[in-house]
């Protein structure tokens, strides 16, 4: 059985990664000791990780 290749646009990858990063910082808003810089750094790290995982997944599933 032949599998069709799925095309995923760059916009989907980047927007979903940024949204995931932003969502990862939402629980920090509820804390009493909210630190904006910490939330930004956590969002950036999560976004970067999500982008790397997207591309690794695409690379390894296409080979």
Steps between C-alpha positions, in 0.01 A plus 500: 500500500641836398486784749427854392740767620342763720599859431529718811554869443769698677230727644328208673827386656605843627157622613420178685840508670457861611147432626626196692772715656247766600266239647783354705533834681130536584523312834765747615243780474310345789799493732544763767864552409449568128824589323459623142857419395469144628173454309658634180804274533282195568283583198808542279652171613173314445455659157855413395455142619171470309660629177789254533261211564287597198801496268651183647166325465465612139859404420481151650156413365588596143815290482 
